[in-house]
Amino acid sequence: MLLFYFFAGVAICLGVLSVRGGLRFNSYVRQELARPRVDYTPFVSLIAPFRGLDQGLRENFLALVNQDYPAYELIFVTGRADDPALAIVEEVRARVGMSGCVATRLVVSGEATDSGQKVHNLMAAVRDLDDQTKVIAFVDSDARPHEQWLRSWVVPLHDQDLGAASSYRWFVPLGFNPAGHLRAVWNASIASALGRNERKNFCWGGATAIRRETFEAHQVIERWRGSVSDDFTLTRVLHEAGLRIRFVPHCLTASFENCSFRELHEFTNRQIKITRVYAPHLWKAILWGGLFFSPVFFGGMLLVLLRAALGLSFLIPAVLISVIFGLGALKALIRWWTVRLALASYGPRILGNPLAQLFLWPVASTLFLYNAIVAAGSRRINWRGISYELKSPTEAVIFSREKQE
């Protein structure tokens, strides 16, 4: 019992620190949302790689062409000329035509051989930029940004000493979808790791903008070669150069989609396997954190049940477990409320179900532990129908491709 009390006490201390981190996240987001916006609107090349049919893809792409921005080009890029999503891309391009503010283009990069397919697509698109491009921006096909998204995202780059401006996704499950809600909770915990410390922030490939001169000066295309992770590699390049990364709360990006438990398993394992290869220190933190939390929390719950069944006093362990749970739920509530402020322009549907955030966080924490253990024994991932072996941060081997319907 004394051993349990000791570890439960440590868990409570860590929980308090986590809540403080949530409050710092809230403070930063509020400050950034209230910051006066600078009028900085250089010509942007917005690159949208895609492969296959994402849920809500048409609405996602329409959101990209309806940005409130003076002049930009939108480059759709895929690896195959027979990609099933091409019909939607052409439909969206036909609606837009060549308006005064946005021009659209399609790039077919061909199948990747020595890099991840997404990275291969991005390299092909970057080589085909408009001559007047000053800022390069990247967006994922499952993102549905609001109208002010691109403008808010580019503004920080008026600071020429800034390496990049980036944000993060917020999954919004549609209706009753247990796997989708668990994925949303799992993913949400990463969002609040971003904030005021621009030396420790990271780039998320679904919403990152960088000045073209910075991108070219640091030879990002060459650093991408052989990589399967565009964002981890770009983050490493900028950190090595001593450049800062600004987290832009205005540009938190909603992804409206559900998933199955199979897709949840694939997504979370892939993310942590990539983390193990590209940021092993983070993988170790996830592993050791999970090895500490799960036995204490779930072991404590089992201890309470056993003592109750045996007619022994269980008040103290029950209180300790309740405090641990309460601190985690409080952190989740602070994060949810903070993101609600940042995503207010999406309207009521973005609220989702806060009960999932409040009650599923221990399950998500244990899922992180499972992912970390799986990543310890395997470097094989499946990403949009392509299977890779992650040999190193600069070598990814493709060993199978699924046929697209």
C-alpha positions in Angstrom: 0.0 0.0 0.0 2.8 2.4 0.8 4.4 1.8 -2.6 1.0 2.6 -4.2 0.6 5.7 -2.1 4.1 6.9 -3.2 3.5 6.4 -6.9 -0.1 7.8 -6.7 1.5 10.9 -5.0 3.9 11.3 -7.9 1.1 10.9 -10.4 -0.9 13.7 -8.6 2.2 16.0 -8.8 2.5 15.3 -12.5 -1.2 15.9 -12.9 -0.9 19.3 -11.3 2.0 20.2 -13.6 -0.1 19.0 -16.5 -3.0 21.3 -15.5 -0.5 24.2 -15.2 0.6 23.4 -18.8 -3.1 23.5 -19.9 -3.5 26.9 -18.3 -0.4 28.2 -20.1 -1.8 26.9 -23.3 -5.1 28.7 -22.6 -3.2 31.9 -21.8 -1.2 31.8 -25.0 -4.2 31.1 -27.2 -6.2 33.9 -25.7 -3.3 36.3 -26.1 -2.8 35.3 -29.8 -6.5 35.6 -30.6 -6.5 39.1 -29.2 -3.3 40.2 -31.0 -3.9 42.9 -33.7 -3.4 41.5 -37.2 -0.6 42.9 -39.4 -1.5 43.5 -43.0 0.9 41.1 -44.7 -0.4 39.3 -47.7 2.4 38.1 -50.0 1.6 35.8 -52.9 1.3 32.2 -51.6 1.5 28.8 -53.2 -0.8 26.6 -51.2 0.1 22.9 -51.8 -2.5 20.2 -51.2 -1.3 16.7 -51.7 -4.0 14.0 -51.9 -4.4 10.3 -52.4 -7.8 8.6 -52.6 -11.2 9.8 -51.3 -11.2 11.3 -47.9 -14.5 11.7 -46.1 -15.9 15.2 -47.0 -13.1 15.7 -49.6 -15.3 18.0 -51.8 -16.1 20.3 -48.9 -12.4 20.3 -47.8 -11.2 21.4 -51.2 -13.9 24.0 -51.6 -12.8 25.5 -48.3 -9.3 25.8 -49.8 -10.5 27.8 -52.8 -12.7 30.1 -50.7 -10.0 31.7 -48.6 -10.3 35.4 -47.9 -6.9 36.2 -49.3 -5.9 38.7 -52.1 -3.9 36.4 -54.4 -2.7 32.9 -54.1 -2.3 29.7 -56.2 -3.6 26.3 -55.1 -1.6 23.4 -56.3 -3.3 20.0 -56.1 -0.8 17.2 -56.3 -1.2 13.4 -56.5 1.0 10.5 -57.5 -1.3 8.9 -60.0 -3.2 10.1 -63.0 -6.0 7.7 -62.2 -6.5 8.7 -58.6 -10.2 8.4 -57.7 -10.2 11.9 -56.2 -9.3 13.5 -59.5 -13.0 13.9 -60.4 -13.6 16.0 -57.3 -10.4 18.0 -57.9 -11.6 18.8 -61.5 -15.1 19.7 -60.2 -13.6 22.2 -57.7 -11.2 23.6 -60.3 -14.1 24.1 -62.8 -16.1 26.0 -60.2 -13.3 28.3 -59.5 -11.9 28.9 -63.0 -9.2 31.6 -63.0 -10.7 34.1 -60.5 -8.9 37.3 -59.5 -7.7 35.8 -56.2 -6.9 32.1 -56.7 -5.5 30.1 -59.6 -5.6 26.3 -59.4 -3.2 23.8 -60.9 -2.8 20.0 -60.9 0.5 18.3 -60.6 0.8 14.5 -61.1 4.1 13.5 -59.5 4.3 9.8 -60.4 4.8 7.0 -57.9 7.5 7.5 -55.2 10.5 5.2 -55.2 12.9 6.5 -52.6 10.7 8.7 -50.4 7.3 8.6 -48.8 4.6 9.3 -51.4 3.4 12.5 -49.7 7.0 13.8 -49.5 7.5 12.9 -53.2 4.3 14.8 -54.1 5.4 17.9 -52.1 8.8 17.9 -53.8 7.2 17.8 -57.2 4.8 20.6 -56.4 7.6 22.8 -54.9 9.6 22.5 -58.1 6.6 23.9 -60.0 5.9 27.1 -58.0 4.8 30.3 -59.6 7.7 32.7 -60.1 6.0 35.4 -57.9 5.6 33.0 -54.9 6.9 34.4 -51.6 5.4 32.0 -49.2 4.9 28.2 -49.5 2.1 26.7 -47.5 1.2 23.0 -47.0 -2.3 21.6 -46.2 -3.6 18.1 -45.8 -6.6 16.8 -47.8 -8.6 16.0 -44.7 -8.4 19.6 -43.4 -11.4 22.0 -43.7 -10.1 25.5 -42.9 -12.2 28.5 -42.2 -12.1 31.6 -44.6 -9.6 33.6 -42.6 -7.2 30.6 -42.2 -4.7 31.4 -44.9 -4.5 35.1 -44.0 -4.0 34.4 -40.3 -1.4 31.8 -41.1 0.8 33.9 -43.3 0.8 37.0 -41.1 3.5 35.8 -38.6 5.9 35.4 -41.5 6.3 39.2 -41.8 9.0 38.5 -39.2 11.8 37.5 -41.5 13.7 35.9 -38.6 10.9 33.4 -38.1 11.5 29.9 -39.5 7.9 28.8 -40.1 4.3 29.3 -38.9 2.3 26.2 -38.1 -0.8 24.9 -36.3 -2.5 21.6 -35.7 -5.6 19.5 -36.4 -8.7 18.9 -34.3 -10.7 15.8 -35.2 -14.5 16.3 -35.1 -16.2 12.9 -35.2 -19.6 12.9 -36.9 -22.4 11.5 -34.7 -21.9 8.4 -32.6 -18.5 7.0 -33.5 -16.6 5.6 -30.5 -13.4 5.0 -32.4 -13.6 8.5 -33.9 -14.0 10.0 -30.4 -11.1 8.1 -29.0 -8.9 9.2 -31.9 -10.0 12.8 -31.3 -9.0 12.5 -27.6 -5.7 10.8 -28.5 -4.9 13.5 -31.0 -6.0 16.4 -28.8 -3.3 15.8 -26.2 -0.7 16.7 -28.8 -2.3 20.0 -29.6 -1.6 21.5 -26.2 2.1 20.6 -26.4 2.4 23.6 -28.7 2.5 27.2 -27.5 4.7 30.1 -26.5 8.1 28.4 -26.7 9.0 28.9 -30.4 12.2 27.0 -29.9 10.4 23.8 -29.0 7.3 24.1 -31.3 7.1 21.7 -34.2 5.7 21.9 -37.7 2.6 19.9 -38.6 2.5 19.0 -42.2 -1.3 19.7 -42.5 -0.8 23.4 -41.8 2.7 24.9 -42.1 3.8 28.0 -44.0 7.3 29.0 -44.7 9.0 31.8 -46.6 10.2 30.6 -49.9 13.7 32.1 -49.3 13.9 30.2 -46.0 12.8 27.0 -47.6 15.4 27.3 -50.4 18.2 28.6 -48.3 18.0 25.5 -46.1 17.7 23.1 -49.0 14.5 21.4 -47.6 13.9 19.5 -50.8 17.3 17.8 -50.4 16.6 17.0 -46.7 13.2 15.5 -47.6 14.8 13.0 -50.0 14.5 9.5 -48.5 12.1 10.7 -45.8 8.5 9.6 -45.2 7.8 12.5 -42.8 7.7 16.0 -44.3 6.9 17.7 -41.0 9.4 16.0 -38.7 12.1 16.6 -41.3 11.2 20.2 -41.7 11.1 20.7 -37.9 14.6 19.2 -37.6 15.9 21.5 -40.4 14.6 24.6 -38.7 15.7 23.6 -35.2 19.2 22.8 -36.5 19.3 26.3 -38.1 18.3 27.9 -34.8 15.0 29.2 -36.4 11.8 29.7 -34.5 8.4 28.0 -35.2 5.3 30.0 -34.4 2.2 28.2 -33.3 -0.8 30.0 -34.8 -4.1 29.3 -32.8 -6.2 31.0 -35.4 -5.2 28.2 -37.8 -6.2 25.2 -35.7 -7.8 23.1 -38.4 -10.9 21.0 -38.2 -11.1 17.5 -39.7 -14.7 16.3 -39.9 -14.5 12.6 -40.3 -15.2 9.3 -38.5 -13.0 6.2 -38.3 -13.2 2.5 -37.5 -11.2 0.8 -34.8 -9.0 -0.7 -37.5 -8.3 2.8 -38.8 -7.7 4.1 -35.3 -5.2 1.3 -34.7 -3.4 2.0 -37.9 -3.3 5.8 -37.5 -2.1 5.8 -33.9 0.6 3.1 -34.4 1.8 4.9 -37.6 2.2 8.2 -35.8 4.2 6.7 -32.9 6.4 4.6 -35.2 7.2 7.7 -37.2 7.9 9.5 -33.9 10.3 6.7 -32.9 12.3 7.0 -36.0 12.4 10.8 -36.4 12.2 11.9 -32.7 13.3 9.0 -30.5 13.4 11.2 -27.4 9.7 11.9 -27.7 9.0 8.2 -28.2 10.9 7.3 -25.0 9.0 10.0 -23.1 5.7 8.4 -24.3 6.9 4.9 -23.4 8.1 5.7 -19.9 5.2 8.0 -19.2 2.7 5.2 -20.2 4.6 2.6 -18.2 4.2 4.8 -15.1 0.7 6.1 -15.6 -1.3 3.0 -16.6 -0.1 0.7 -13.8 -0.8 3.4 -11.2 -4.2 4.4 -12.5 -5.7 1.1 -13.6 -3.8 -0.8 -10.9 -5.2 1.6 -8.3 -8.7 1.0 -9.6 -8.2 -2.7 -9.4 -6.9 -2.2 -5.8 -10.0 -0.3 -4.8 -12.3 -3.0 -6.2 -10.3 -5.8 -4.5 -10.3 -4.1 -1.1 -14.0 -3.4 -1.5 -14.7 -7.1 -2.3 -12.6 -8.2 0.7 -14.4 -5.8 3.0 -11.2 -3.8 3.6 -11.0 0.0 3.8 -10.6 1.5 0.3 -11.3 5.2 1.0 -7.7 6.5 0.6 -6.8 4.7 -2.6 -10.2 5.6 -4.0 -9.6 9.3 -3.2 -6.1 9.2 -4.7 -7.4 7.6 -8.0 -10.3 10.2 -8.1 -7.8 13.0 -7.7 -5.6 11.6 -10.5 -8.7 11.2 -12.7 -10.0 14.7 -11.8 -6.7 16.4 -12.7 -6.6 14.7 -16.1 -10.2 15.6 -16.8 -9.6 19.2 -15.8 -6.6 19.4 -18.2 -8.8 17.9 -21.0 -11.6 20.4 -20.2 -9.2 23.4 -20.3 -7.8 22.2 -23.6 -11.3 21.6 -25.1 -12.5 25.1 -23.9 -9.4 26.7 -25.3 -9.7 25.1 -28.7 -13.4 26.0 -28.7 -12.3 29.7 -28.6 -9.8 29.2 -31.4 -12.3 27.4 -33.6 -15.3 29.7 -32.9 -15.6 30.6 -36.6 -16.7 27.0 -37.4 -19.9 27.4 -35.4 -21.6 25.1 -32.9 -20.8 21.8 -34.7 -17.1 22.2 -33.7 -17.9 21.8 -30.1 -18.2 18.0 -30.5 -18.8 16.0 -27.3 -16.8 17.3 -24.3 -17.7 14.1 -22.4 -15.4 12.1 -24.7 -12.5 14.5 -23.8 -13.4 14.3 -20.1 -13.8 10.5 -19.7 -11.7 8.9 -22.5 -8.3 10.5 -21.6 -7.1 7.5 -19.5 -8.0 5.1 -22.3 -6.1 7.4 -24.8 -3.1 7.4 -22.4 -3.0 3.7 -22.3 -3.4 3.6 -26.1 -0.2 5.8 -26.3 1.6 3.1 -24.2 0.4 0.4 -26.5 1.5 2.4 -29.6 4.9 3.0 -28.0 5.4 -0.7 -27.3 4.4 -1.7 -30.8 6.8 0.9 -32.2 9.6 -0.7 -30.2 9.2 -3.9 -32.2 8.3 -2.7 -35.7 9.2 0.1 -38.1 6.6 -0.9 -40.8 3.7 1.4 -41.4 0.8 1.6 -43.8 0.0 5.1 -45.1 -2.9 5.5 -47.6 -2.4 2.1 -49.0 1.4 2.1 -49.3 3.5 0.1 -46.9 6.9 1.4 -45.8 9.8 0.1 -43.8 11.3 3.1 -42.0 15.1 2.2 -42.0 16.2 5.7 -40.8 15.1 9.3 -40.9 16.6 9.4 -44.4 15.6 6.0 -45.8 12.2 4.7 -46.3 11.7 1.5 -48.3 8.3 0.9 -50.1 7.5 -2.8 -50.1 3.8 -2.9 -51.2 1.1 -0.8 -52.7 -2.7 -1.4 -52.5 -4.6 -0.9 -55.7 -6.8 2.2 -55.6 -10.4 1.7 -56.5 
